Amino acid sequence: MNFAMLDVFASVFLMVFLAELADKTQLVTFALVAKTGKPGQVYLGVLGGLLCVTALGAIAGAVIAYFIPLPFIRLISGVAFVVIGCYVIIAAWAEEKEEQEDSSLEGKYVWARAFLLLFLAELGDKTQLVVILTAATTGVLWAVFIAGFAALALVNGIGVLIGDRARHFFGTKTTAYIAGAAFIITGALVLLGII
């Protein structure tokens, strides 16, 4: 790896890592771990989703930006987060026993839900735009892809750990309420154009 590639790698890694700390992607990871209690399955799904969306950004980001306007993506993202937040709160409120969660579909296919949620959450996100623009301007596709994915994997690994600890400390139901409220607030901030 030459110095130019190393410079691109370092700058993309730092931009993505700092931009994703306490962002909606980390929030999704936190909420899924807190709700399901399956950090390994969540992280597996998260990594898969992030791998795909980062590759998509590095390879075909310019095409996506051409066909789907960013304001539309932001609108859909904001509404989706409000809906997800309401769902998380309603599901926590309606859940009568924690044991029922283990026997329902809620505990199954955790990795697939994590994959889909993280893929959709990052589609058109500011860090995907960083990957798109950096790949387009530098031509160092692999360095951009690896740096972006590594930063996202690290940030969401932290989200897995925090979600698991919060679930043990507060309990599944309270943590779900906290995560649901955070989703609603995040969605409102996206819709207002604040984040």
Rosetta blueprint (number, residue, H / E / L):
1 M L
2 N L
3 F H
4 A H
5 M H
6 L H
7 D H
8 V H
9 F H
10 A H
11 S H
12 V H
13 F H
14 L H
15 M H
16 V H
17 F H
18 L H
19 A H
20 E H
21 L L
22 A L
23 D L
24 K H
25 T H
26 Q H
27 L H
28 V H
29 T H
30 F H
31 A H
32 L H
33 V H
34 A H
35 K H
36 T H
37 G L
38 K L
39 P H
40 G H
41 Q H
42 V H
43 Y H
44 L H
45 G H
46 V H
47 L H
48 G H
49 G H
50 L H
51 L H
52 C H
53 V H
54 T H
55 A H
56 L H
57 G H
58 A H
59 I H
60 A H
61 G H
62 A H
63 V H
64 I H
65 A H
66 Y H
67 F H
68 I L
69 P L
70 L H
71 P H
72 F H
73 I H
74 R H
75 L H
76 I H
77 S H
78 G H
79 V H
80 A H
81 F H
82 V H
83 V H
84 I H
85 G H
86 C H
87 Y H
88 V H
89 I H
90 I H
91 A H
92 A H
93 W H
94 A H
95 E L
96 E L
97 K L
98 E H
99 E H
100 Q H
101 E H
102 D H
103 S H
104 S L
105 L H
106 E H
107 G H
108 K L
109 Y L
110 V H
111 W H
112 A H
113 R H
114 A H
115 F H
116 L H
117 L H
118 L H
119 F H
120 L H
121 A H
122 E H
123 L L
124 G L
125 D L
126 K H
127 T H
128 Q H
129 L H
130 V H
131 V H
132 I H
133 L H
134 T H
135 A H
136 A H
137 T H
138 T H
139 G L
140 V L
141 L H
142 W H
143 A H
144 V H
145 F H
146 I H
147 A H
148 G H
149 F H
150 A H
151 A H
152 L H
153 A H
154 L H
155 V H
156 N H
157 G H
158 I H
159 G H
160 V H
161 L H
162 I H
163 G H
164 D H
165 R H
166 A H
167 R H
168 H H
169 F H
170 F H
171 G L
172 T H
173 K H
174 T H
175 T H
176 A H
177 Y H
178 I H
179 A H
180 G H
181 A H
182 A H
183 F H
184 I H
185 I H
186 T H
187 G H
188 A H
189 L H
190 V H
191 L H
192 L L
193 G L
194 I L
195 I L
